Every structure is written in structure tokens, then in C-alpha cells.
Amino acid sequence: MPAKAKKEDKRESFEELERLAHRTDDMRPMSPATRRQWEAARKTGSKLRPGRPRKDPRHKSRIVPISIAPELLAEVDRFAKAAGITRSRLVAEGLRLRLK
């Protein structure tokens, strides 16, 4: 397909989209449920249903980048998987034991 034909196709498709965007014959008032969703979407950070409650910043976990040798990390991952816990939990429990 020649470049000129592609450009004309794009223009025609854009014109069609523009025409559809401005068509008003099928518009009707929003239902109460749709209105609530619309209002909630307009408010930044607002949700119809509350999400997970925020943790108190004093008790919230923090991300701490650390360096670990690849062999040790592989061993930690194997142990954590066998124990059915996360790597993070294993490290935290190990640190608690060491600090006692």
C-alpha cells in the first residue's frame, strides 16, 4: 500500500472517530450508580469501596536494599521455600534471633 493511501486511511479513520466522539443522539442522563462512579473517579485517590487499611507508619515494614552473595541467597531461597515462608520473613526472623 502506498504511503499516500496509508495517510488517507489514517485521516479517514481519524475523521470517523471525531464524528463518533461528537455524536449526541444516543446520550442519556447517567444512572445513580454510574453517577457515583463518575464522581468517585473525579476525586483523586477516591474509591467507591475502601481498600486495605493503611498501616501506622511506625509499624510499617521498610524496604532495605542489602548485598548478599549469590550462593547464600540461593540457599536462603531454598530454605524459605521449604519452610513455606517468604525470604523477607526468614531474614527478619534470623535478625531477631541474632539480636537476642
C-alpha positions as CSV (number, residue, x, y, z in Angstrom):
1,M,0.0,0.0,0.0
2,P,1.5,3.4,-1.0
3,A,2.3,5.9,1.7
4,K,-0.2,8.4,0.4
5,A,-3.0,5.7,0.7
6,K,-2.0,5.0,4.3
7,K,-2.1,8.6,5.2
8,E,-5.6,9.0,3.6
9,D,-6.7,5.9,5.6
10,K,-5.4,7.4,8.8
11,R,-7.2,10.7,8.1
12,E,-10.4,8.9,7.3
13,S,-10.3,6.8,10.4
14,F,-9.5,9.9,12.5
15,E,-12.4,11.8,10.9
16,E,-14.7,8.8,11.7
17,L,-13.5,8.8,15.4
18,E,-14.0,12.5,15.6
19,R,-17.5,12.2,14.2
20,L,-18.4,9.4,16.7
21,A,-16.9,11.4,19.6
22,H,-19.2,14.4,18.8
23,R,-22.4,12.3,18.2
24,T,-25.0,13.1,20.8
25,D,-28.1,11.3,19.6
26,D,-27.5,8.3,21.9
27,M,-26.7,10.3,25.0
28,R,-28.8,10.0,28.1
29,P,-28.5,11.0,31.8
30,M,-26.3,8.9,34.0
31,S,-27.8,6.3,36.3
32,P,-27.3,6.9,40.0
33,A,-24.7,4.1,40.1
34,T,-22.9,5.5,37.1
35,R,-23.0,9.0,38.7
36,R,-21.4,7.6,41.9
37,Q,-18.6,6.0,39.9
38,W,-18.1,9.2,37.9
39,E,-17.9,11.4,41.0
40,A,-15.5,8.9,42.7
41,A,-13.3,8.9,39.6
42,R,-13.2,12.7,39.5
43,K,-11.8,12.8,43.1
44,T,-8.2,12.0,43.2
45,G,-7.5,8.9,45.3
46,S,-11.2,8.4,46.0
47,K,-12.7,4.9,45.8
48,L,-16.2,3.6,45.9
49,R,-15.1,0.9,48.3
50,P,-12.4,1.4,50.8
51,G,-9.2,-0.6,50.1
52,R,-6.8,-2.2,52.5
53,P,-6.5,0.0,55.6
54,R,-3.3,2.0,55.9
55,K,-0.7,0.7,58.3
56,D,0.6,3.0,61.1
57,P,4.0,4.4,59.7
58,R,5.7,3.4,63.0
59,H,4.8,-0.3,62.3
60,K,5.0,-0.4,58.6
61,S,7.8,-2.5,57.0
62,R,10.5,-0.7,55.2
63,I,12.4,-1.8,52.1
64,V,16.1,-2.2,52.9
65,P,18.4,-3.0,50.0
66,I,21.3,-5.2,51.1
67,S,24.0,-7.2,49.3
68,I,24.1,-11.0,49.7
69,A,26.4,-13.4,48.0
70,P,24.5,-15.3,45.2
71,E,25.2,-18.7,46.7
72,L,23.9,-17.6,50.1
73,L,20.8,-16.0,48.5
74,A,20.1,-19.3,46.6
75,E,20.4,-21.2,49.9
76,V,18.1,-18.7,51.7
77,D,15.5,-19.0,48.9
78,R,15.6,-22.8,49.0
79,F,15.2,-22.8,52.8
80,A,12.4,-20.3,52.8
81,K,10.5,-22.2,50.1
82,A,10.9,-25.5,52.0
83,A,9.7,-23.8,55.2
84,G,6.8,-22.2,53.4
85,I,7.7,-18.6,54.3
86,T,8.9,-15.6,52.4
87,R,12.6,-14.6,52.1
88,S,11.8,-11.4,53.9
89,R,10.3,-13.2,56.8
90,L,13.2,-15.6,57.0
91,V,15.7,-12.8,57.1
92,A,13.6,-10.9,59.7
93,E,13.4,-14.0,62.0
94,G,17.1,-14.5,61.6
95,L,17.9,-11.0,62.6
96,R,15.6,-11.2,65.6
97,L,17.4,-14.4,66.8
98,R,20.8,-12.8,66.3
99,L,19.8,-9.6,68.2
100,K,18.7,-11.6,71.3
